[in-house]
Amino acid sequence: MVIAYIHLALAILGVFTNIAGKVLLTQSLLNAVSGIALATILIYLAMLVGNGLIMLFIDSRYSGYINVISRRKDLVKDKVTRTFQFLAGLFMLYYVMEAYGFDIYAYEWLTRFFSQERAIGSLNFTWGKVFIFFFVIWASVEFSKFIRVFLEEEVLDRMGMSKGLPNTISLLVRYTLIAAGVLAAISAAGMKMTNLTIILGAMSVGIGFGLQNIFNNLVSGLILLLERPIKIGDTIEVGPMVGVVKHIGIRASNVHTVDGAEIIVPNGNLISNEVINWTLSDQKRRIEVLVGVAYGSDPYNVQQIFQRIVEEHPDVVQDPKPIILFNNFGDSSLDFRLLFWTDNFDEWIRIRSEVIFKIYDALKEASIVIPFPQRDLHIHSADPKSGLKPGDIEGA
């Protein structure tokens, strides 16, 4: 829209220059405007056709064979559209500059700007080297993101690796590529390795004065990735917090709690503190249910009822075998303890609730009472001949 307004303004300017008798200027302006208008239409049509063809492939059934596209369809569409728009903008900018003869002047100015040497104290640099340095780092970071996603979802995911291992490998590859990119940026910018040594020395001083915690988290992140005591998808308990690990980064990890909160846990806490991993080796979890029945109930019949309930539930595994324990003679009830296992860890709360419901229904059907606490109260009156009042007797 902005380009259209500019073209309209230049066309109007051409009319006025023609009225003023500037024929050559008018001809140059109108030729440039018409040429740019035609180029704009062609570039726009090319962008629509190219973007449309790729979108057609993304929405087709053939894209389902590529995990990166099928799992991130909306993100891929957005990236493709933005890329075509960026390229179209570059082509359009170049053609406008060429049409008005600005391309040569722009090239010369950019060459002088990026190649002219500048100095800050004893440090000499050029903006070209600074640009190359940051561009190489940016390119390495973006390339490492793509490689990580491609490895994790397209290559390693098809190899049947254990849970969390593809993420570990892809993260290590990404950090290696970023480190290589930093070294390549230093080399491309013409920096001497002695300068790198000075930077590393300054970093070590910073670690000694105040970055110990950050450095500890970085090292802990590498330990988590290599040793893998915690993997993505594990259910862990750190202090009062219980949640599922969603992401393990180089500095901190993301834990999604059962309440829906996203908690960022520094990796140092996961290494130095005691962590309970409920799903480190398998998805099994033991469930405990305590039930009391009234005195006078047949404990053997109660045991058979409980045994039948846990054996018939589809989510209760039989290895290890469920155990029904006559736990204690309570104050008001015969106390039983049910211990059984499930391999559906994420649903253990639902499974426990369903078992309790079935216990209630079975006991009700068998006319077995679930008692509530009861107390017997004995009242003793004072002997009138003793001369004592009820308040004088302790406990009266």
ZAKE-185297 format. One record per residue (C-alpha): residue number from 0; x negated, y, z. Coordinates in steps of 0.2 Angstrom, whole numbers, plus 5000, padded with zeros to 4 digits. Each point is the difference from the previous one (the first is absolute). Layout:
<setis>
dolum;x;y;z
NUM;X;Y;Z
...
</setis>
This chain:
<setis>
dolum;x;y;z
0;5000;5000;5000
1;4986;5012;5004
2;4991;4996;4983
3;5017;5004;4991
4;5001;5017;5008
5;4982;5004;4996
6;5003;4995;4982
7;5016;5010;4999
8;4990;5015;5007
9;4986;4998;4987
10;5013;4999;4986
11;5008;5016;5006
12;4983;5008;5001
13;4997;4994;4982
14;5015;5009;4994
15;4994;5016;5008
16;4983;4998;4993
17;5007;4997;4983
18;5011;5016;5002
19;4984;5009;5005
20;4992;4995;4984
21;4987;4987;5008
22;5003;4987;4987
23;4985;4989;5004
24;5004;5000;5018
25;5018;4996;4997
26;4995;4986;4989
27;4988;4993;5013
28;5013;5001;5014
29;5014;4992;4990
30;4989;4986;4993
31;4994;4996;5018
32;5017;5001;5007
33;5007;4988;4986
34;4985;4988;5002
35;5002;4999;5019
36;5019;4998;4998
37;4997;4985;4988
38;4986;4993;5011
39;5011;5002;5016
40;5014;4990;4991
41;4988;4986;4994
42;4991;4999;5017
43;5017;4999;5009
44;5007;4987;4988
45;4984;4989;5002
46;5001;5002;5019
47;5018;4994;5000
48;4997;4985;4988
49;4984;4994;5010
50;5009;5002;5017
51;5016;4992;4993
52;4991;4985;4993
53;4991;4997;5017
54;5016;5002;5010
55;5008;4988;4988
56;4987;4987;5004
57;5001;5003;5019
58;5019;4997;5000
59;4998;4985;4989
60;4999;4982;5007
61;4982;4998;4994
62;4994;5013;5013
63;5006;4987;5014
64;4985;4990;4996
65;4989;5014;5006
66;5002;5002;5019
67;4992;5017;5001
68;5014;5007;4989
69;5015;4989;5006
70;4996;5005;5018
71;4997;5018;4997
72;5011;5004;4986
73;5005;5017;5005
74;4983;5005;5005
75;4993;4994;4983
76;5013;5010;4991
77;4996;5016;5009
78;4981;4998;4997
79;5003;4996;4982
80;5011;5015;4997
81;4988;5012;5010
82;4986;4994;4989
83;5009;5003;4984
84;5005;5017;5006
85;4982;5004;5005
86;4993;4995;4984
87;5013;5009;4990
88;4996;5016;5010
89;4981;4998;4996
90;5003;4998;4981
91;5012;5015;5000
92;4987;5011;5009
93;4986;4995;4988
94;5011;5003;4985
95;5006;5017;5006
96;4982;5005;5004
97;4994;4994;4983
98;5015;5009;4991
99;4995;5017;5007
100;4981;4997;4999
101;4997;4999;5018
102;4993;4983;5000
103;4982;5005;4996
104;5000;5014;5013
105;5007;4989;5013
106;4987;4986;4996
107;4986;5013;5002
108;5007;5007;5016
109;5002;4983;5008
110;4983;4995;4995
111;4992;5015;5008
112;5011;4998;5016
113;4996;4982;5003
114;4981;5001;4994
115;4994;5016;5009
116;4990;4996;5015
117;5005;5008;5016
118;4991;5000;5017
119;5006;5001;5018
120;4985;5003;5011
121;4987;4986;4994
122;5014;4989;4993
123;5001;5002;4981
124;5016;4993;4991
125;5011;5001;4984
126;5019;4999;5000
127;4998;4987;4987
128;4991;4988;5012
129;5012;5004;5014
130;5015;4996;4988
131;4991;4984;4995
132;4997;4995;5018
133;5018;5002;5005
134;5007;4993;4984
135;4990;4984;5001
136;5006;4998;5018
137;5018;5003;4996
138;4999;4988;4985
139;4992;4987;5010
140;5014;5002;5014
141;5014;4999;4987
142;4992;4985;4991
143;4997;4991;5016
144;5019;5002;5004
145;5004;4992;4983
146;4988;4986;5002
147;5006;4996;5018
148;5019;4999;4994
149;4995;4990;4985
150;4989;4988;5010
151;5013;4998;5014
152;5016;4998;4990
153;4994;4994;4983
154;4985;4989;5003
155;4998;4994;5018
156;5019;4999;5003
157;5000;4986;4987
158;4986;4990;5008
159;5010;4993;5015
160;4989;5008;5013
161;5004;5000;5018
162;5010;5015;5007
163;4990;5016;5001
164;4985;4994;4991
165;5005;5009;4983
166;5001;5016;5010
167;4984;4998;5008
168;4991;4996;4984
169;5008;5015;4990
170;4996;5012;5014
171;4982;4995;5001
172;4999;5001;4981
173;5008;5018;5001
174;4988;5006;5013
175;4985;4993;4990
176;5006;5009;4985
177;5002;5016;5009
178;4982;4999;5008
179;4993;4996;4982
180;5010;5015;4994
181;4992;5012;5013
182;4983;4994;4996
183;5004;5002;4981
184;5006;5018;5004
185;4984;5004;5009
186;4990;4994;4985
187;5011;5008;4987
188;4999;5017;5010
189;4981;4999;5000
190;4998;4999;5019
191;4984;4993;5007
192;5001;4985;5012
193;4990;5011;5012
194;5015;5011;5001
195;5011;4985;5003
196;4989;4995;5015
197;5002;5017;5007
198;5019;4998;4999
199;5000;4983;5008
200;4989;5007;5014
201;5012;5014;5003
202;5014;4987;5001
203;4991;4989;5012
204;4998;5016;5011
205;5018;5003;4998
206;5004;4982;5006
207;4989;5003;5015
208;5009;5016;5005
209;5018;4996;4997
210;5004;4988;4987
211;4997;4984;5010
212;5019;4996;5000
213;5002;5002;4981
214;4985;4990;4996
215;5006;4987;5012
216;5016;4999;4991
217;4991;4998;4983
218;4989;4986;5006
219;5015;4992;5008
220;5010;5001;4984
221;4986;4990;4991
222;5000;4987;5014
223;5019;4998;4998
224;4998;4998;4981
225;4986;4988;5001
226;5004;4990;5016
227;5019;5001;4997
228;5007;4997;5017
229;5015;5010;4995
230;5007;5000;4982
231;5014;5009;4991
232;5016;4992;5005
233;4995;4994;5017
234;5011;5004;5015
235;4988;5007;5014
236;5003;5007;5017
237;4988;5014;5006
238;5005;5005;5018
239;5018;5004;5000
240;5002;5001;4981
241;5005;4985;4989
242;5001;5002;4982
243;4995;4994;4982
244;4984;5005;4992
245;5004;5009;4984
246;4983;5007;4995
247;4982;4998;5006
248;4989;5015;4995
249;4982;5004;5003
250;5004;5012;5015
251;5017;4995;5006
252;5014;4987;4998
253;5018;5002;4997
254;5012;4990;5012
255;5019;5000;4997
256;5009;4997;5016
257;5016;4991;5002
258;5009;5017;5004
259;4995;5006;4983
260;4986;5011;5005
261;4983;5002;4990
262;4986;5000;5012
263;4982;5004;4995
264;4988;4990;5011
265;4981;5004;4999
266;4991;4985;4995
267;4989;5002;5016
268;5015;4996;5011
269;5003;4984;4990
270;4982;4994;5002
271;4996;5006;5018
272;5017;4997;5008
273;5009;4983;5003
274;5012;4997;4986
275;5013;4986;4999
276;5002;4994;4982
277;5016;4989;5000
278;4997;4995;4982
279;4982;4997;4998
280;5000;4982;4995
281;5018;4996;4997
282;5018;5008;5001
283;5005;4989;5015
284;5007;5007;5016
285;5006;4992;5016
286;5017;5006;5006
287;5006;4998;5018
288;5018;5000;5006
289;5005;5000;5019
290;5017;4993;5004
291;5009;4996;5017
292;5015;4989;5002
293;5011;4998;5016
294;4996;4988;5013
295;5010;4984;4998
296;4996;4999;4981
297;4992;4985;4993
298;4982;5005;4996
299;4998;4985;4988
300;5015;5005;4990
301;4994;5018;5000
302;4983;4994;4994
303;5008;4991;4985
304;5010;5015;4995
305;4985;5011;5000
306;4990;4987;4990
307;5013;4998;4987
308;5001;5019;4998
309;4982;5003;4997
310;4998;4985;4989
311;5014;5005;4988
312;4995;5018;4998
313;4992;5002;4982
314;4987;5012;5006
315;4993;4990;5014
316;4986;4989;4996
317;4998;4982;5007
318;4981;5000;5001
319;4996;5005;5013
320;5016;4991;5007
321;5012;5011;5010
322;4999;4998;5019
323;5015;5001;5012
324;4994;5002;5018
325;5010;4999;5016
326;4991;5015;5007
327;5006;5003;5018
328;5014;5000;5013
329;5005;5018;5000
330;5010;5009;5013
331;5016;4999;4990
332;4996;4988;4985
333;4991;4986;4993
334;4986;5009;4990
335;4995;4993;4983
336;4986;5005;4988
337;5000;4998;4981
338;4984;5001;4991
339;5000;4998;4981
340;4990;5006;4985
341;5004;5009;4983
342;4990;5003;4985
343;5010;5015;4995
344;4991;5012;5011
345;5008;5016;4994
346;5017;4993;5004
347;4997;4993;5018
348;5012;5013;5008
349;5014;4995;4989
350;4996;4981;5003
351;5000;5002;5019
352;5016;5010;4999
353;5009;4986;4990
354;4994;4986;5011
355;5007;5010;5015
356;5017;5002;4992
357;5000;4981;4996
358;4996;4996;5018
359;5014;5011;5006
360;5012;4992;4988
361;4995;4982;5005
362;5000;5003;5018
363;5018;5008;4999
364;5006;4985;4990
365;4993;4988;5012
366;5008;5010;5015
367;4983;5003;5008
368;4999;5016;5009
369;4987;5013;4999
370;5000;5007;5018
371;4997;5018;5006
372;4990;5003;5016
373;5011;4996;5016
374;4997;5004;5018
375;5009;4992;5015
376;5003;5013;5014
377;5003;4994;5018
378;5007;5012;5013
379;4997;4997;5018
380;5011;5010;5013
381;4993;5004;5017
382;5006;4991;5016
383;5011;5013;5009
384;4994;4993;5017
385;4982;5004;4996
386;5003;5019;5000
387;4991;5002;4983
388;5007;5009;4985
389;4998;4994;4983
390;4988;5014;4995
391;4988;4993;5014
392;4998;4984;4992
393;4986;5000;4987
394;5006;4996;4983
395;5018;5002;5005
</setis>
